[in-house]
C-alpha cells in the first residue's frame, strides 16, 4: 500500500493581494489635519463626485465618517450655489435610461 499524503486545503486568508485585502485608505482630511470641509473648494470636492455626478461612498473615497458627512453637505451647498453641477454634462447628453424609456415606446 502506498502512503497517503495528508494535505491541508489552502486557506483564503493566505492569499496575497486581490480585492478586500490590505488596509483602508487613510482619510485625506485627517491626514492633512483639516477640521472643516469648505464648500468653495470645488477642485477638492470634484474628487468625491463620480462621473455621473453622484457623491462617492466612504468605502471608495477612504474618508472617515465625520469628514464624509461634511463632504456630502459641502457638495450639496456647492450644487445649490451653482459651483458644482447636479449632473455631469456627458451624462445629460445620453438621454433617459431605464424603465421609463421602454414604456413610452409601447404607448405610441
C-alpha positions as CSV (number, residue, x, y, z in Angstrom):
1,X,0.0,0.0,0.0
2,X,1.1,3.5,-0.9
3,X,1.4,6.0,1.8
4,X,-1.3,8.8,1.5
5,X,-0.3,12.3,2.0
6,X,-2.4,14.4,4.2
7,X,-2.6,17.8,2.6
8,X,-4.5,20.7,4.1
9,X,-6.6,22.8,1.8
10,X,-5.3,26.3,1.1
11,X,-7.0,28.9,3.2
12,X,-8.4,32.0,1.6
13,X,-6.6,34.4,4.0
14,X,-3.3,33.0,2.9
15,X,-3.9,34.5,-0.5
16,X,-1.8,37.6,-1.1
17,X,-3.3,40.7,-2.8
18,X,-6.7,40.8,-4.5
19,X,-9.9,42.6,-3.6
20,X,-10.6,43.0,0.1
21,X,-7.0,42.7,1.2
22,X,-4.9,45.4,2.7
23,X,-5.7,48.4,4.8
24,X,-8.3,51.0,4.5
25,X,-7.3,54.2,2.7
26,X,-6.4,57.0,5.2
27,X,-8.8,59.9,5.4
28,X,-7.2,62.8,3.3
29,X,-8.7,65.4,5.6
30,X,-7.5,63.8,8.8
31,X,-4.0,63.3,7.3
32,X,-3.8,67.0,6.3
33,X,-5.4,68.0,9.7
34,X,-8.3,69.8,8.0
35,X,-11.1,70.4,10.6
36,X,-13.9,71.6,8.3
37,X,-14.5,70.9,4.6
38,X,-15.1,74.1,2.6
39,X,-17.9,74.1,0.0
40,X,-16.0,76.8,-2.0
41,X,-13.1,74.4,-2.7
42,X,-14.6,72.8,-5.8
43,X,-11.3,71.2,-7.0
44,X,-11.2,69.1,-3.9
45,X,-14.9,68.3,-3.9
46,X,-14.7,67.1,-7.5
47,X,-12.6,64.2,-6.3
48,X,-15.5,63.0,-4.2
49,X,-18.0,63.0,-7.1
50,X,-18.5,60.3,-9.7
51,X,-18.6,60.8,-13.5
52,X,-22.4,60.8,-13.3
53,X,-22.4,63.5,-10.5
54,X,-23.1,61.2,-7.6
55,X,-21.4,61.6,-4.2
56,X,-19.0,58.7,-3.8
57,X,-19.2,56.5,-0.7
58,X,-16.8,56.3,2.2
59,X,-15.6,52.8,1.0
60,X,-14.4,54.3,-2.3
61,X,-13.1,57.7,-1.1
62,X,-11.5,56.5,2.2
63,X,-12.9,59.4,4.2
64,X,-13.7,58.9,7.8
65,X,-17.4,59.2,9.0
66,X,-17.0,62.8,10.2
67,X,-15.4,64.1,7.0
68,X,-17.7,62.1,4.7
69,X,-20.8,63.8,6.2
70,X,-19.0,67.2,5.8
71,X,-18.1,66.4,2.2
72,X,-21.8,65.5,1.4
73,X,-23.0,68.7,3.0
74,X,-20.4,70.8,1.2
75,X,-21.2,69.2,-2.2
76,X,-24.9,69.9,-1.7
77,X,-24.2,73.5,-0.8
78,X,-21.8,73.9,-3.8
79,X,-24.5,72.5,-6.1
80,X,-27.1,74.9,-4.7
81,X,-24.8,77.8,-5.3
82,X,-24.0,76.6,-8.9
83,X,-20.4,75.9,-8.1
84,X,-20.8,72.2,-8.9
85,X,-23.3,70.7,-11.4
86,X,-26.0,68.3,-10.2
87,X,-25.4,66.1,-13.2
88,X,-22.3,65.8,-15.4
89,X,-22.6,67.2,-18.9
90,X,-21.8,63.9,-20.6
91,X,-24.5,62.1,-18.6
92,X,-27.1,64.7,-19.6
93,X,-26.5,64.2,-23.3
94,X,-27.1,60.4,-23.1
95,X,-30.8,60.9,-22.6
96,X,-33.2,59.0,-20.5
97,X,-32.4,55.4,-19.4
98,X,-34.1,52.7,-17.6
99,X,-37.7,51.6,-17.4
100,X,-39.4,54.9,-18.5
101,X,-37.9,54.8,-21.9
102,X,-39.5,51.4,-22.8
103,X,-42.9,52.4,-21.5
104,X,-43.0,55.5,-23.7
105,X,-42.4,53.4,-26.8
106,X,-45.2,50.9,-26.0
107,X,-47.8,53.7,-25.8
108,X,-47.2,55.1,-29.4
